[in-house]
């Protein structure tokens, strides 16, 4: 249809994932073969602390509605909370 913009379907959890620039602190354990670090920093230097595993729905998808303010995903299933300045509303 002329004049329409192409669109792309993106998984909603993509909007809640941190682009990790650096992993800091102790390794707290492992999940699906990947280390769980005490803290991570995004590519801009903001710091996030490990909170726990992301909440999941019965079908195994991450329940993005249950992710709180200043909480973000790392590696698709690990939940981290921002330390310091909160993100804007």
Backbone as CSV, one residue per row, in Angstrom:
resi,resn,N_x,N_y,N_z,CA_x,CA_y,CA_z,C_x,C_y,C_z
1,UNK,0.846,-1.175,0.000,0.000,0.000,0.000,0.897,1.246,0.000
2,UNK,0.751,2.123,-0.971,1.595,3.317,-1.054,1.432,4.206,0.179
3,UNK,2.540,4.749,0.612,2.500,5.704,1.717,2.532,5.079,3.097
4,UNK,2.559,3.769,3.196,2.608,3.163,4.526,4.044,2.824,4.882
5,UNK,4.321,2.826,6.141,5.654,2.510,6.635,5.750,1.014,6.911
6,UNK,6.837,0.397,6.533,7.011,-1.012,6.900,7.166,-1.117,8.415
7,UNK,6.754,-2.213,8.980,6.897,-2.379,10.416,7.602,-3.697,10.710
8,UNK,8.109,-3.768,11.904,8.831,-4.951,12.327,8.255,-5.382,13.666
9,UNK,8.015,-6.658,13.823,7.534,-7.167,15.097,8.748,-7.449,15.966
10,UNK,8.758,-6.858,17.170,9.870,-7.008,18.097,9.334,-7.626,19.373
11,UNK,10.048,-8.581,19.916,9.642,-9.189,21.184,9.611,-8.099,22.249
12,UNK,8.521,-7.993,23.029,8.413,-6.931,24.035,9.569,-6.903,25.026
13,UNK,10.113,-8.071,25.370,11.180,-8.072,26.373,12.425,-7.362,25.876
14,UNK,12.579,-7.202,24.560,13.725,-6.491,23.998,13.841,-5.094,24.586
15,UNK,12.716,-4.463,24.864,12.717,-3.100,25.404,13.163,-3.056,26.857
16,UNK,13.251,-4.211,27.508,13.623,-4.273,28.916,15.013,-4.856,29.134
17,UNK,15.766,-5.075,28.076,17.085,-5.687,28.205,18.180,-4.627,28.241
18,UNK,19.171,-4.865,29.100,20.333,-3.985,29.205,21.359,-4.427,28.164
19,UNK,21.937,-3.473,27.489,23.081,-3.777,26.635,24.313,-3.673,27.537
20,UNK,24.766,-4.810,28.024,25.836,-4.855,29.026,27.166,-4.443,28.416
21,UNK,27.804,-3.498,29.098,29.124,-3.056,28.685,30.212,-3.713,29.511
22,UNK,29.884,-3.998,30.793,30.868,-4.597,31.701,30.146,-5.347,32.814
23,UNK,30.719,-6.451,33.247,30.172,-7.234,34.363,31.127,-7.057,35.533
24,UNK,30.573,-6.732,36.719,31.388,-6.393,37.892,31.030,-7.251,39.097
25,UNK,31.936,-7.252,40.061,31.676,-7.907,41.337,31.871,-9.410,41.281
26,UNK,31.412,-10.039,42.333,31.558,-11.482,42.452,30.569,-12.220,41.557
27,UNK,30.915,-13.447,41.239,29.975,-14.324,40.546,29.130,-14.976,41.632
28,UNK,27.820,-14.755,41.567,26.907,-15.250,42.588,26.456,-16.686,42.332
29,UNK,26.577,-17.121,41.107,26.153,-18.460,40.721,26.093,-18.545,39.215
30,UNK,25.414,-19.557,38.734,25.273,-19.754,37.290,23.827,-20.094,36.961
31,UNK,23.387,-19.692,35.781,22.040,-19.995,35.300,22.150,-20.341,33.825
32,UNK,21.728,-21.520,33.468,21.832,-22.016,32.088,23.250,-21.858,31.534
33,UNK,24.230,-22.159,32.387,25.618,-22.143,31.948,26.279,-20.780,31.900
34,UNK,25.571,-19.737,32.290,26.150,-18.386,32.260,26.318,-17.863,33.678
35,UNK,27.404,-17.155,33.911,27.677,-16.605,35.232,26.697,-15.484,35.575
36,UNK,26.284,-15.446,36.841,25.440,-14.354,37.358,26.367,-13.443,38.154
37,UNK,26.582,-12.256,37.641,27.457,-11.304,38.316,26.671,-10.451,39.293
38,UNK,27.359,-10.046,40.358,26.768,-9.208,41.387,26.232,-7.897,40.787
39,UNK,26.985,-7.323,39.856,26.592,-6.076,39.210,26.987,-6.103,37.743
40,UNK,26.288,-5.297,36.962,26.661,-5.053,35.574,26.579,-3.555,35.327
41,UNK,27.256,-3.130,34.296,27.149,-1.733,33.841,26.730,-1.764,32.385
42,UNK,25.851,-0.828,32.019,25.461,-0.766,30.614,26.540,-0.026,29.831
43,UNK,26.336,0.099,28.536,27.369,0.722,27.696,27.572,2.203,28.004
44,UNK,26.658,2.809,28.789,26.784,4.221,29.177,27.384,4.377,30.571
45,UNK,27.637,3.259,31.263,28.237,3.304,32.592,27.259,3.217,33.746
46,UNK,25.945,3.171,33.494,24.973,3.043,34.579,25.139,1.669,35.235
47,UNK,24.999,1.627,36.559,25.245,0.409,37.329,23.924,-0.248,37.726
48,UNK,23.901,-1.580,37.667,22.725,-2.367,38.004,23.145,-3.518,38.909
49,UNK,22.341,-3.821,39.937,22.633,-4.904,40.875,21.673,-6.069,40.637
50,UNK,22.187,-7.283,40.797,21.369,-8.477,40.589,20.224,-8.508,41.588
51,UNK,19.026,-8.802,41.091,17.826,-8.851,41.925,17.282,-10.270,42.024
52,UNK,17.343,-11.027,40.945,16.837,-12.394,40.938,16.496,-12.820,39.522
53,UNK,15.793,-13.919,39.429,15.351,-14.390,38.120,14.110,-13.625,37.693
54,UNK,13.989,-13.403,36.415,12.833,-12.689,35.874,11.572,-13.532,36.092
55,UNK,10.440,-12.875,36.371,9.177,-13.608,36.515,8.752,-14.176,35.167
56,UNK,8.236,-15.381,35.163,7.813,-16.009,33.914,6.336,-16.393,33.966
57,UNK,5.740,-16.429,32.796,4.352,-16.846,32.630,4.303,-18.371,32.528
58,UNK,3.128,-18.981,32.671,3.022,-20.440,32.567,3.585,-21.017,31.268
59,UNK,3.580,-20.231,30.189,4.103,-20.736,28.915,5.613,-20.533,28.770
60,UNK,6.262,-20.020,29.828,7.713,-19.866,29.818,8.230,-18.515,29.367
61,UNK,7.355,-17.652,28.860,7.791,-16.314,28.442,7.974,-15.428,29.671
62,UNK,8.889,-14.448,29.565,9.100,-13.487,30.650,7.848,-12.626,30.785
63,UNK,7.385,-12.456,32.019,6.210,-11.624,32.291,6.668,-10.176,32.418
64,UNK,6.704,-9.463,31.293,7.218,-8.093,31.299,6.343,-7.148,32.118
65,UNK,5.065,-7.502,32.321,4.193,-6.648,33.143,4.582,-6.691,34.613
66,UNK,5.308,-7.720,35.024,5.723,-7.860,36.417,7.095,-7.239,36.688
67,UNK,7.731,-6.727,35.657,9.032,-6.081,35.840,8.790,-4.662,36.346
68,UNK,9.390,-4.357,37.490,9.162,-3.065,38.131,9.994,-1.941,37.556
69,UNK,9.717,-0.766,38.047,10.453,0.430,37.644,11.930,0.251,37.974
70,UNK,12.779,0.639,37.065,14.228,0.550,37.213,14.735,-0.880,37.293
71,UNK,13.936,-1.840,36.807,14.377,-3.229,36.723,14.567,-3.583,35.255
72,UNK,15.619,-4.325,34.979,15.995,-4.630,33.606,16.454,-6.073,33.484
73,UNK,16.368,-6.618,32.282,16.802,-7.988,32.000,18.233,-8.021,31.482
74,UNK,18.944,-9.065,31.882,20.269,-9.362,31.355,20.237,-10.819,30.926
75,UNK,20.758,-11.108,29.760,20.786,-12.467,29.225,19.392,-13.092,29.159
76,UNK,18.370,-12.270,29.023,17.009,-12.749,28.802,16.257,-13.266,30.005
77,UNK,16.949,-13.565,31.133,16.248,-14.170,32.259,16.691,-13.667,33.631
78,UNK,17.759,-12.881,33.681,18.262,-12.379,34.951,17.769,-10.956,35.153
79,UNK,17.237,-10.682,36.334,16.666,-9.369,36.625,17.646,-8.551,37.453
80,UNK,17.925,-7.353,36.980,18.819,-6.421,37.669,18.064,-5.122,37.925
81,UNK,18.431,-4.436,39.004,17.802,-3.166,39.343,18.857,-2.066,39.255
82,UNK,18.440,-0.947,38.689,19.363,0.188,38.508,19.745,0.776,39.842
83,UNK,21.013,1.093,39.994,21.543,1.735,41.191,21.811,3.193,40.875
84,UNK,21.513,4.083,41.814,21.766,5.499,41.559,20.550,6.181,40.963
85,UNK,20.791,7.087,40.017,19.749,7.923,39.427,18.677,7.057,38.749
86,UNK,17.382,7.230,39.090,16.317,6.461,38.434,16.086,6.926,37.006
87,UNK,15.537,6.048,36.195,15.197,6.425,34.824,13.977,7.333,34.846
88,UNK,13.830,8.204,33.861,12.669,9.101,33.817,11.373,8.313,33.624
89,UNK,10.288,8.881,34.144,8.967,8.220,34.031,8.442,8.230,32.629
